[in-house]
C-alpha cells in the first residue's frame, strides 16, 4: 500500500503489472500511468495492439481522465498534471491499527474469532482493498489475548506483513510458519490455523493443510483476483466444506472508486459465468471465432474470459492479452443455437509458426522436427451448468478435425497430474506420453499418417 504509485508503460504495457499496481494506491494518494504517445502512434498509422487499444479506450472513458501532451494518462489531476488523487474512504471510526474501521469488518472479525474458538472453519474471500489481512490480524490479536493458541501461516513471511503489523501495533506476539513448513501433526486439536494469502500457496500444500489439520482454521484470500492459484482455491474450499465470509466495502479507497471500476471492467477481473437456460445445449454450434470479433464485442469477450477464468487455476490479465493479441492462438466456441450463449471454449496455440520458441511446449518435449504442424490445447472450459454432458469432448473433436483439415499433424496437451483429466483426454483419443507422479502430464494425438512414427519415437524416449 502506497501514497503514490507510478506505473511506467515504456517500452510496453504489461497486463499483469496494471492489474497488480491498480490496487496499491491508497485513498488520498495518487496513481500515475506513464505511457508512450499512443495518440501519436495511431495518427502515424502505427496501430496499437488490440489489448493496448482496449486499455487506452477504458482509461479515456473513465470519469475524470486526462491525457496530456506528453502521453501521461492520469485521473482527477490536481495542481500537478498526471496525478490522480483517489477519494478517501468514509470510516465509521478512526483506525488505530487494530480496531475495525467499519461494521462489515467488525462483523467479520467477530465471526473469525467465534470460529477459531469454537473449532469451526471459515474463509474470508473479498476483492482487494477490503481489509482482509487486517481483519485476520485483529482476529489473531483477540485470540492471543484470550489465551487461545494460533499459528499464522502464508506463502512466505513477506506475504503476511499486514497481519503481523496489526499484531505489532497491539504488542502481541504470534508464531509464523511458512505454509510448506507447517507440521500439522504437532499442532494441538485446539490450535487455530490462520492462513493469509491462500491463493498464493501451492495448491497441494494448501489442500494438505486443510485436510491434515483437524482443528479450527481461518483463511483469507483475494476473490476475483489474477494472482496465485485463482479458482483452484474455490475448488479446495468446496472440498473441505469451509464457510465463506466476504467484505463488500473497500477500506483502502472510497466505495465506487472510478479507477477500481475501470480496471476491473477493462481487465475483466470480476467476470463471472452468466446463467444459461437449461435448453441452450440442445442445439449447439461449434465455430472458430476470429480475434476481431472478440475485440469489438465486449459481451462475447466477457463470456469467453469468464469461462476460462472459472475453469483454470490461474487465469490472469496476460491471458486476456493473449486472446486479443497473439496471432498463434485460435479460439473455438460451443454456442447455443441462437448464438446468445457461450457454453464451452477451447484455445488452440499453433507452435513453430515463427520457428521453434521456448513456449512451444509440445514440440520441445517431443523433440519434433521442423516441418510438422503441431498445436497445443492451451485451455478448454465448459460452463458449470453443462459439465459432464460430453460438450468438452465434442468441442475437442471439432477442434481436432478442423486442424486436421488444415494439414495438422499433432495435437498435444500439457496439464497438471489429475486422473480425471487423464480419463477425459483418453476418451478424446489422446495418448499419454509422459505421466510421472506429481508432475505435469503430456498427452498427444497424431492426426496425420506421417506423425504416427514421430509420436512413437517420442513415447519410447520419454518412457511411455
C-alpha positions as CSV (number, residue, x, y, z in Angstrom):
1,X,0.0,0.0,0.0
2,X,1.5,3.3,-1.1
3,X,0.5,7.0,-1.2
4,X,1.9,7.3,-4.7
5,X,2.1,4.6,-7.4
6,X,3.7,5.2,-10.8
7,X,3.4,2.6,-13.5
8,X,5.6,3.0,-16.5
9,X,4.4,1.5,-19.8
10,X,7.8,2.1,-21.5
11,X,8.5,0.3,-23.7
12,X,5.2,-1.6,-23.5
13,X,2.2,-2.2,-21.3
14,X,2.4,-5.2,-19.0
15,X,-1.1,-6.6,-18.4
16,X,-0.4,-8.2,-15.0
17,X,1.5,-5.2,-13.8
18,X,-1.5,-3.0,-14.5
19,X,-3.8,-5.4,-12.6
20,X,-1.4,-5.5,-9.6
21,X,-0.4,-1.8,-9.4
22,X,-4.0,-0.6,-9.6
23,X,-4.7,-1.9,-6.2
24,X,-1.7,-0.4,-4.4
25,X,-2.6,3.3,-4.2
26,X,-4.3,4.3,-1.0
27,X,-7.3,6.6,-0.8
28,X,-6.0,10.1,-0.6
29,X,-2.9,9.0,-2.6
30,X,-2.1,9.2,-6.3
31,X,-1.9,6.9,-9.2
32,X,0.1,7.7,-12.3
33,X,0.4,5.8,-15.6
34,X,3.3,6.8,-17.9
35,X,2.7,5.7,-21.5
36,X,4.2,6.3,-24.9
37,X,2.3,8.7,-27.0
38,X,-0.5,6.3,-28.1
39,X,-2.4,9.0,-29.9
40,X,0.6,9.9,-32.0
41,X,1.1,6.2,-32.8
42,X,-2.4,6.0,-34.1
43,X,-2.1,9.2,-36.1
44,X,1.1,7.8,-37.8
45,X,-0.8,4.6,-38.7
46,X,1.1,2.5,-36.3
47,X,-1.8,0.7,-34.8
48,X,-1.8,-0.2,-31.1
49,X,-2.1,-3.9,-30.2
50,X,-5.7,-4.8,-29.6
51,X,-5.1,-5.2,-25.8
52,X,-3.3,-1.8,-25.5
53,X,-6.1,-0.2,-27.5
54,X,-8.6,-1.7,-25.1
55,X,-6.7,-0.3,-22.1
56,X,-6.4,3.1,-23.8
57,X,-10.2,3.2,-24.5
58,X,-11.2,2.3,-21.0
59,X,-8.9,4.8,-19.4
60,X,-10.2,7.6,-21.7
61,X,-13.8,6.7,-20.9
62,X,-13.2,6.6,-17.1
63,X,-14.6,9.7,-15.3
64,X,-12.1,12.5,-14.9
65,X,-9.5,11.0,-17.2
66,X,-6.9,13.4,-18.6
67,X,-4.3,12.5,-21.2
68,X,-1.7,15.3,-21.5
69,X,0.6,16.0,-24.5
70,X,3.5,14.1,-23.1
71,X,1.5,10.9,-23.1
72,X,0.7,10.8,-19.3
73,X,-2.6,9.2,-18.6
74,X,-4.0,10.2,-15.2
75,X,-7.2,10.6,-13.2
76,X,-8.5,13.6,-11.4
77,X,-5.4,15.8,-11.7
78,X,-4.7,18.4,-9.0
79,X,-2.1,21.1,-9.2
80,X,0.4,18.7,-10.8
81,X,-0.8,17.2,-14.1
82,X,-0.6,13.5,-14.3
83,X,-1.6,12.8,-10.7
84,X,-4.9,11.3,-9.7
85,X,-6.0,11.6,-6.1
86,X,-8.0,8.6,-5.0
87,X,-11.0,9.5,-2.9
88,X,-10.6,8.9,0.8
89,X,-12.9,6.2,2.2
90,X,-15.5,7.3,4.8
91,X,-15.0,5.3,8.0
92,X,-17.3,4.8,11.0
93,X,-14.2,5.0,13.3
94,X,-10.7,6.3,13.1
95,X,-8.4,3.4,12.5
96,X,-6.0,2.8,15.4
97,X,-4.0,-0.1,13.9
98,X,-6.0,-2.9,15.4
99,X,-9.7,-1.8,15.5
100,X,-12.3,-2.4,12.8
101,X,-12.9,0.6,10.5
102,X,-16.4,-0.3,9.5
103,X,-19.3,-2.5,10.6
104,X,-18.6,-5.1,7.9
105,X,-15.0,-5.6,9.1
106,X,-16.1,-5.7,12.7
107,X,-18.7,-8.4,11.9
108,X,-16.1,-10.5,10.0
109,X,-13.5,-10.3,12.8
110,X,-16.1,-11.4,15.3
111,X,-17.1,-14.3,13.1
112,X,-13.4,-15.3,12.7
113,X,-12.8,-15.3,16.4
114,X,-16.0,-17.2,17.1
115,X,-15.0,-19.9,14.5
116,X,-11.5,-20.3,15.9
117,X,-12.7,-20.6,19.5
118,X,-15.5,-23.0,18.5
119,X,-13.4,-25.3,16.4
120,X,-15.1,-24.1,13.1
121,X,-13.6,-23.3,9.8
122,X,-14.2,-20.1,7.8
123,X,-12.7,-18.5,4.7
124,X,-12.8,-14.7,4.0
125,X,-12.8,-14.0,0.3
126,X,-13.1,-10.4,-1.0
127,X,-11.8,-8.1,-3.6
128,X,-8.6,-6.2,-3.0
129,X,-8.6,-3.2,-0.7
130,X,-11.3,-4.6,1.6
131,X,-9.1,-5.1,4.7
132,X,-9.0,-8.9,4.7
133,X,-5.5,-9.3,6.1
134,X,-6.0,-6.6,8.6
135,X,-9.2,-8.4,9.8
136,X,-7.2,-11.6,10.2
137,X,-4.6,-9.8,12.2
138,X,-7.4,-8.4,14.5
139,X,-8.7,-11.9,15.0
140,X,-5.2,-13.1,15.8
141,X,-4.9,-10.4,18.5
142,X,-8.2,-11.3,20.1
143,X,-7.4,-15.0,20.1
144,X,-3.9,-14.4,21.6
145,X,-5.2,-12.1,24.3
146,X,-7.9,-14.6,25.2
147,X,-5.3,-17.4,25.6
148,X,-6.3,-19.4,22.5
149,X,-3.3,-20.9,20.6
150,X,-2.9,-19.9,17.0
151,X,-0.3,-20.3,14.2
152,X,-0.1,-17.7,11.4
153,X,0.9,-19.1,8.0
154,X,1.1,-18.0,4.4
155,X,3.3,-18.5,1.3
156,X,6.2,-16.6,3.0
157,X,6.6,-14.1,5.7
158,X,6.6,-11.1,3.4
159,X,3.1,-12.0,2.2
160,X,1.6,-11.7,5.7
161,X,3.1,-8.3,6.7
162,X,-0.4,-6.7,7.1
163,X,-1.3,-9.4,9.7
164,X,2.0,-9.0,11.5
165,X,1.7,-5.2,11.5
166,X,-1.6,-5.5,13.4
167,X,-0.1,-7.8,15.9
168,X,2.8,-5.4,16.3
169,X,0.6,-2.4,16.9
170,X,-1.3,-4.4,19.6
171,X,2.0,-5.5,21.1
172,X,1.0,-9.1,20.7
173,X,3.4,-11.9,19.6
174,X,2.3,-14.8,17.5
175,X,4.2,-17.6,15.7
176,X,4.6,-17.5,11.9
177,X,5.4,-20.7,10.0
178,X,5.6,-20.8,6.2
179,X,2.8,-22.9,4.7
180,X,5.1,-25.5,3.3
181,X,6.8,-26.0,6.7
182,X,3.7,-26.3,9.0
183,X,3.8,-29.6,10.9
184,X,0.1,-30.3,11.4
185,X,0.8,-33.4,13.4
186,X,2.5,-31.3,16.1
187,X,-0.4,-28.9,16.5
188,X,-2.9,-29.5,19.2
189,X,-6.6,-30.0,18.1
190,X,-7.5,-26.6,19.6
191,X,-4.8,-24.6,17.8
192,X,-6.3,-22.3,15.2
193,X,-4.5,-22.2,11.8
194,X,-4.7,-18.6,10.5
195,X,-3.9,-18.7,6.7
196,X,-3.3,-15.4,4.8
197,X,-2.8,-15.0,1.0
198,X,-4.2,-18.5,0.5
199,X,-4.4,-18.1,-3.3
200,X,-0.6,-17.8,-3.5
201,X,0.1,-21.0,-1.6
202,X,0.8,-24.1,-3.7
203,X,-2.5,-26.0,-4.1
204,X,-1.1,-29.3,-2.9
205,X,0.3,-27.7,0.2
206,X,-2.9,-25.8,0.9
207,X,-5.1,-28.9,0.5
208,X,-2.8,-30.8,2.8
209,X,-3.0,-28.1,5.5
210,X,-6.8,-28.1,5.4
211,X,-7.3,-31.8,5.4
212,X,-4.5,-32.8,7.8
213,X,-5.1,-30.2,10.5
214,X,-8.4,-31.2,12.2
215,X,-8.6,-28.1,14.4
216,X,-10.1,-24.7,13.6
217,X,-8.9,-22.8,10.6
218,X,-9.4,-19.2,9.3
219,X,-8.4,-18.5,5.8
220,X,-8.1,-15.2,3.8
221,X,-7.6,-14.6,0.1
222,X,-8.5,-12.3,-2.8
223,X,-11.6,-13.1,-4.7
224,X,-11.8,-12.3,-8.4
225,X,-8.1,-11.6,-8.5
226,X,-5.5,-12.6,-11.0
227,X,-2.7,-13.8,-8.8
228,X,-2.0,-17.2,-7.2
229,X,-4.0,-20.3,-7.8
230,X,-7.2,-18.4,-8.5
231,X,-10.2,-20.6,-9.0
232,X,-8.5,-23.7,-7.7
233,X,-8.9,-22.2,-4.3
234,X,-12.6,-22.2,-4.6
235,X,-12.5,-25.9,-5.5
236,X,-10.4,-26.7,-2.4
237,X,-12.8,-24.8,-0.2
238,X,-15.7,-26.8,-1.5
239,X,-13.8,-30.0,-0.9
240,X,-13.2,-29.2,2.8
241,X,-16.7,-27.5,3.3
242,X,-15.5,-24.2,4.6
243,X,-18.0,-21.5,5.4
244,X,-17.4,-18.4,3.2
245,X,-17.3,-14.8,4.5
246,X,-16.8,-11.6,2.5
247,X,-16.3,-7.9,2.7
248,X,-18.1,-5.6,0.3
249,X,-16.9,-2.0,1.1
250,X,-13.4,-1.0,0.3
251,X,-11.1,0.3,3.0
252,X,-8.1,1.5,1.0
253,X,-10.2,3.8,-1.1
254,X,-13.8,5.1,-1.3
255,X,-16.7,3.0,-2.3
256,X,-17.5,3.3,-6.0
257,X,-13.9,4.4,-6.8
258,X,-13.9,5.1,-10.5
259,X,-10.4,3.7,-11.2
260,X,-11.1,0.4,-9.5
261,X,-14.3,0.0,-11.6
262,X,-12.4,0.9,-14.8
263,X,-9.6,-1.5,-14.2
264,X,-12.0,-4.3,-13.2
265,X,-14.0,-3.8,-16.4
266,X,-11.0,-3.4,-18.6
267,X,-9.2,-6.5,-17.3
268,X,-12.4,-8.4,-16.6
269,X,-11.1,-9.1,-13.1
270,X,-14.7,-9.5,-11.7
271,X,-16.0,-11.5,-14.7
272,X,-18.4,-14.3,-13.6
273,X,-20.1,-17.0,-15.6
274,X,-23.6,-15.9,-16.5
275,X,-26.6,-18.1,-16.1
276,X,-27.6,-20.0,-19.2
277,X,-31.0,-21.6,-20.0
278,X,-31.2,-25.3,-19.5
279,X,-32.2,-25.9,-23.1
280,X,-29.2,-23.9,-24.5
281,X,-27.2,-27.1,-25.2
282,X,-29.9,-28.8,-27.2
283,X,-28.7,-27.3,-30.4
284,X,-25.0,-26.4,-30.2
285,X,-22.9,-24.7,-32.9
286,X,-19.2,-25.4,-32.8
287,X,-17.3,-22.5,-34.5
288,X,-14.0,-20.7,-34.7
289,X,-14.2,-17.1,-33.6
290,X,-11.8,-14.5,-35.1
291,X,-10.0,-12.1,-32.8
292,X,-11.6,-9.1,-34.5
293,X,-15.0,-10.2,-33.2
294,X,-13.6,-10.5,-29.6
295,X,-12.0,-7.1,-29.9
296,X,-15.3,-5.5,-31.0
297,X,-17.8,-7.4,-28.8
298,X,-17.3,-6.8,-25.1
299,X,-20.2,-9.1,-24.2
300,X,-18.7,-12.0,-26.1
301,X,-15.3,-11.4,-24.7
302,X,-16.6,-11.4,-21.1
303,X,-18.5,-14.7,-21.7
304,X,-15.3,-16.3,-23.1
305,X,-13.0,-15.0,-20.4
306,X,-15.3,-15.8,-17.5
307,X,-15.4,-19.5,-18.6
308,X,-11.6,-19.6,-18.9
309,X,-11.2,-17.8,-15.5
310,X,-13.7,-20.2,-13.8
311,X,-12.1,-23.3,-15.1
312,X,-8.4,-22.7,-14.9
313,X,-6.4,-22.5,-11.7
314,X,-4.5,-19.4,-12.7
315,X,-6.0,-17.0,-15.3
316,X,-4.5,-13.5,-15.4
317,X,-4.7,-10.3,-17.5
318,X,-1.9,-11.8,-19.5
319,X,-4.3,-14.4,-20.8
320,X,-6.7,-11.7,-21.8
321,X,-3.9,-10.1,-23.8
322,X,-3.1,-13.5,-25.3
323,X,-6.7,-13.8,-26.5
324,X,-6.7,-10.4,-28.1
325,X,-3.1,-10.0,-29.4
326,X,-1.5,-13.4,-30.1
327,X,-1.8,-14.4,-33.8
328,X,-0.7,-18.0,-33.0
329,X,-3.9,-18.5,-30.9
330,X,-7.2,-19.8,-32.4
331,X,-10.4,-19.7,-30.3
332,X,-13.2,-22.2,-30.7
333,X,-16.6,-22.0,-29.1
334,X,-19.6,-24.1,-28.5
335,X,-22.5,-21.7,-28.6
336,X,-26.3,-22.1,-28.2
337,X,-28.2,-22.4,-31.4
338,X,-29.4,-18.8,-31.2
339,X,-25.8,-17.6,-30.7
340,X,-26.6,-15.8,-27.5
341,X,-24.7,-18.1,-25.0
342,X,-21.2,-19.4,-24.9
343,X,-21.3,-22.9,-23.4
344,X,-17.7,-24.1,-23.9
345,X,-14.3,-22.6,-25.0
346,X,-11.1,-24.1,-26.4
347,X,-7.9,-22.2,-27.0
348,X,-5.6,-23.8,-29.6
349,X,-2.0,-22.5,-29.8
350,X,0.0,-23.2,-33.0
351,X,3.6,-24.0,-32.4
352,X,6.6,-23.3,-34.5
353,X,4.8,-20.6,-36.5
354,X,7.9,-18.3,-36.5
355,X,10.4,-21.0,-35.8
356,X,10.5,-23.0,-32.6
357,X,10.5,-21.0,-29.4
358,X,10.8,-21.9,-25.7
359,X,7.0,-21.6,-25.3
360,X,6.4,-24.3,-27.9
361,X,6.0,-26.9,-25.2
362,X,4.7,-29.9,-27.2
363,X,7.4,-29.6,-30.0
364,X,10.1,-29.1,-27.4
365,X,9.1,-32.0,-25.3
366,X,8.6,-34.4,-28.2
367,X,11.7,-33.1,-30.0
368,X,9.6,-32.9,-33.2
369,X,11.5,-31.9,-36.3
370,X,10.6,-28.7,-38.1
371,X,8.1,-29.3,-40.9
372,X,5.5,-30.9,-38.7
373,X,2.5,-28.8,-37.9
374,X,1.9,-29.0,-34.1
375,X,-0.7,-27.4,-32.0
376,X,-1.4,-27.3,-28.2
377,X,-4.7,-27.1,-26.4
378,X,-3.8,-24.3,-24.0
379,X,-7.2,-24.1,-22.3
380,X,-10.6,-25.8,-22.5
381,X,-13.6,-24.9,-20.4
382,X,-17.2,-25.8,-20.2
383,X,-19.9,-23.8,-18.4
384,X,-20.6,-25.2,-14.9
385,X,-24.2,-25.9,-15.8
386,X,-23.3,-28.2,-18.7
387,X,-20.3,-30.1,-17.4
388,X,-20.3,-33.9,-17.5
389,X,-22.6,-33.9,-20.6
390,X,-19.9,-34.6,-23.3
391,X,-19.7,-31.0,-24.5
392,X,-15.9,-30.7,-23.9
393,X,-15.3,-33.9,-25.8
394,X,-17.4,-32.8,-28.7
395,X,-15.7,-29.4,-28.9
396,X,-12.3,-31.1,-28.8
397,X,-13.3,-33.4,-31.6
398,X,-14.4,-30.4,-33.7
399,X,-11.1,-28.5,-33.0
400,X,-9.0,-31.6,-33.9
401,X,-11.0,-32.2,-37.1
402,X,-10.5,-28.6,-38.2
403,X,-6.8,-28.7,-37.5
404,X,-6.6,-32.0,-39.5
405,X,-8.4,-30.4,-42.4
406,X,-5.7,-27.7,-42.4
407,X,-2.9,-30.2,-42.7
408,X,-2.2,-30.5,-39.0
409,X,0.0,-33.3,-37.7
410,X,0.0,-33.4,-33.9
411,X,-2.3,-32.0,-31.2
412,X,-1.0,-32.1,-27.6
413,X,-1.9,-31.1,-24.1
414,X,0.2,-30.5,-21.0
415,X,-1.7,-30.5,-17.7
416,X,-1.1,-30.9,-14.0
417,X,-1.3,-34.6,-12.9
418,X,-5.0,-35.3,-12.5
419,X,-6.6,-38.7,-13.0
420,X,-10.0,-37.2,-14.0
421,X,-8.3,-35.1,-16.8
422,X,-6.3,-38.1,-17.9
423,X,-9.6,-40.1,-18.4
424,X,-11.1,-37.1,-20.3
425,X,-8.2,-36.8,-22.8
426,X,-8.0,-40.6,-23.2
427,X,-11.7,-40.5,-24.2
428,X,-10.9,-37.8,-26.7
429,X,-8.3,-40.2,-28.4
430,X,-5.2,-38.7,-26.9
431,X,-2.2,-40.9,-25.9
432,X,-0.3,-40.5,-22.7
433,X,3.4,-39.9,-23.5
434,X,4.7,-38.8,-20.1
435,X,2.9,-39.2,-16.7
436,X,5.3,-39.0,-13.8
437,X,3.6,-39.0,-10.4
438,X,3.1,-35.4,-9.1
439,X,4.3,-33.8,-12.3
440,X,2.8,-32.5,-15.5
441,X,1.3,-35.0,-17.9
442,X,1.7,-34.9,-21.6
443,X,-0.9,-36.4,-23.9
444,X,-0.8,-36.2,-27.7
445,X,-2.9,-37.3,-30.7
446,X,-1.3,-38.0,-34.1
447,X,-3.8,-36.9,-36.7
448,X,-1.7,-37.5,-39.9
449,X,-0.1,-40.7,-41.1
450,X,3.4,-39.2,-41.1
451,X,3.2,-38.1,-37.5
452,X,2.4,-41.6,-36.0
453,X,6.0,-42.8,-36.2
454,X,7.3,-39.5,-34.7
455,X,5.0,-39.8,-31.8
456,X,6.0,-43.5,-31.3
457,X,9.7,-42.5,-31.2
458,X,8.9,-39.7,-28.6
459,X,6.9,-42.1,-26.5
460,X,9.8,-44.6,-26.4
461,X,12.3,-41.9,-25.5
462,X,10.1,-40.4,-22.7
463,X,9.3,-43.8,-21.3
464,X,5.5,-44.2,-22.0
